[in-house]
Amino acid sequence: MKKSTVMMLIAVILSVIAISSGIVFFSQMADENKAEQTYENLSSLVSSEVEHENDEVIDLEGSVEHEYNGPTSYEKYLPIYEQNDDFIAWVKIEGTKIDYPVMQTLDDPNFYLKHAFDKSYSDYGVPYIQENCLIDNCDNIVVYGHNMNNGSMFADLCKFEDEEFYKEHKYIQFDTLLDYGRYEIVAVFKTVAYSDAGFKYFQFVNAEDEADFNEYIETCKYLQLYETDVDAKYGDRLLTLSTCEYSQTDGRIVVVAKLVDNLPMESDMNE
């Protein structure tokens, strides 16, 4: 084969590679832009529905408390549910990018791992609840989300490796169509998936008994990256957020919290 022919063949191959890379790059950019715009629109829709007042209540000792007199969670999130009835909750952590709808497909596990809110294919997916966690009858709601390079989805969970970050972000707002939910973080830990050496936190959904519940919490506490001084007892409602982390093969960072009240966070009440 002549040298000129070889050079021409190499040039063609490089051109094909460049074109393919360009297509992939622009496809990823389009996916990112679409995801960002979608969640901005949904978040705006939720915020626009919040119209309420905070009544001041003076107790017998003269201290002032605030009583929430706003819309029910059903009223607030109904516009989201009407767009996609796989919507089941909204998760938000103040001071982070985590502010997303949460989906669930009981008959098609992991569907939203690679699908957008409108059900089109997407590498970004949507945070979703494990299929065997029944939202109204579950001791531990397990929610998965991607750790995206642009910092979206559940990427900010990795910031909880820093104890100082945790101290400034101790609470998770997790609202369902049934009720608002404010959760306090109990433990943050790292483990590995697809390995017998890893902690299978996702298998704990409903406690068989008090001993089973306590064993789960004790394991979370044993693995925790730092002490939170927050414990959980049998009967508490738990929320577990999970995403990938890359300090180890198939690594996961997991944040476990417990329900502490059924009101919106103060910042949401003041919108």
Stockholm file with secondary structure:
# STOCKHOLM 1.0

chainA/1-271         MKKSTVMMLIAVILSVIAISSGIVFFSQMADENKAEQTYENLSSLVSSEVEHENDEVIDLEGSVEHEYNGPTSYEKYLPIYEQNDDFIAWVKIEGTKIDYPVMQTLDDPNFYLKHAFDKSYSDYGVPYIQENCLIDNCDNIVVYGHNMNNGSMFADLCKFEDEEFYKEHKYIQFDTLLDYGRYEIVAVFKTVAYSDAGFKYFQFVNAEDEADFNEYIETCKYLQLYETDVDAKYGDRLLTLSTCEYSQTDGRIVVVAKLVDNLPMESDMNE
#=GR chainA/1-271 SS CCHHHHHHHHHHHHHHHHHHHHHHHHHHHHHHHHHHHHHHHHHHHHHHTCCCCEEEEECTTSCEEEEECSCCHHHHHHHHHHHCTTEEEEEECTTSSCEEEEECCTTSTTGGGSBCTTSSBCSSCCCEECTTCCTTSCSEEEEECCBCTTSCBTGGGGGGGSHHHHHHCCEEEEEESSCCCEEEEEEEEEEESSSTTSCCGGGCSSCSSHHHHHHHHHHHHHHBSSCCSCCCCTTCCEEEEEEEESSSTTEEEEEEEEEEESSCCHHHHTC
#=GC SS_cons         CCHHHHHHHHHHHHHHHHHHHHHHHHHHHHHHHHHHHHHHHHHHHHHHTCCCCEEEEECTTSCEEEEECSCCHHHHHHHHHHHCTTEEEEEECTTSSCEEEEECCTTSTTGGGSBCTTSSBCSSCCCEECTTCCTTSCSEEEEECCBCTTSCBTGGGGGGGSHHHHHHCCEEEEEESSCCCEEEEEEEEEEESSSTTSCCGGGCSSCSSHHHHHHHHHHHHHHBSSCCSCCCCTTCCEEEEEEEESSSTTEEEEEEEEEEESSCCHHHHTC
//
